[in-house]
Amino acid sequence: MSELWSALRPRLERLTNPLPLAELLQADSHRSEIAPLLVAELEALATDPTPAQADGYVLHLYAMLLLARWHDSRAYRPLAELGHLDESRVDTVFGQLVHDSYGRALASTCDGDLTPLTRLADDDSASAWARAAALEAMTLAALEGRCGRGPVVDFLADFGTREAQALKDDPERNSDFPLIDPIAAHLADLGATEHLPLIREWFAAGLIDDSYVDATQLEEDIQRSPAAALASLRDAGHGLIDDLMPEIALWPHIHHMPPVELPPIPLGTLREPIVREEAKVGRNDPCPCGSGRKYKKCHGAH
């Protein structure tokens, strides 16, 4: 192990507040030395994710984001493999980043082979959120030219057809987050006008949640050029990962900090009632993050 990594690793293993920005910049400036060690971290966790399930452990998340920023394809397969964990472990290992960064990290490290993403998307035993991340990844990778557009459109249309039939057979399937919703949006982003009649059928059958995908807006979006669709995703912060700071800014608020032992409160101490200063977000209200999705299908999903 290098002397630099021996110094950096202890500062990157656990979630801290303030975040270790100096150490991350140092890692970034020594990419060739640090990248293989971060890849090894992800490969080890893909075999045994136990360390990543400990409260406050975030080395794998720093590894994911740094390697995504560097567009290092060595991270692609171990990252995709981690998505096959069951829902509870995906939630523990990735936390909110399974929604915010995981799919974009997969796209950023994609080497052009769609197999890891299609395997994850087709894995019914995997978390719906990880599967949705795989669908997002292949769409973004196609728009960025990191894989072919045609195979992605074909897979999405076929996946959507299968998902539509499964929803007709079992309306409660993936009730928290039906995957047909993002499929329609991704086909629109890819300008797949040849599949517009199919998408209209999904809307007509009531299979798509119009709070997630508006039919009128989709009809407009699907006519855009790929460049315009990609620009829109980038403007919304849904492009490839090129900068760590936006990805980690909210970490202290959305990840579990290691438990802190507080001194006992003396008996008889006056305790003021806790008052909520901001309005409570309802499950059917728009998510405060600005994604356009309902809170229950975004940051309120867990």
URJONOR-V898723 format. One record per run of one state. SS is the DSSP state (H for helix, E for strand, - for the rest). FROM is the first residue (numbers start at 1). TO is the last residue. If there is no record, write none. Layout:
BEGIN
SS/FROM/TO
SS/FROM/TO
END
This chain:
BEGIN
-/1/2
H/3/13
E/14/14
-/15/20
H/21/29
-/30/30
H/31/47
-/48/48
H/49/53
-/54/56
E/57/57
-/58/58
H/59/69
-/70/73
H/74/82
-/83/86
H/87/94
-/95/96
H/97/100
-/101/101
H/102/109
-/110/114
H/115/121
-/122/127
H/128/143
-/144/148
H/149/169
-/170/178
H/179/189
-/190/192
H/193/204
-/205/214
H/215/221
-/222/225
H/226/235
-/236/243
H/244/248
-/249/250
H/251/254
-/255/285
E/286/286
-/287/293
E/294/294
H/295/297
-/298/302
END
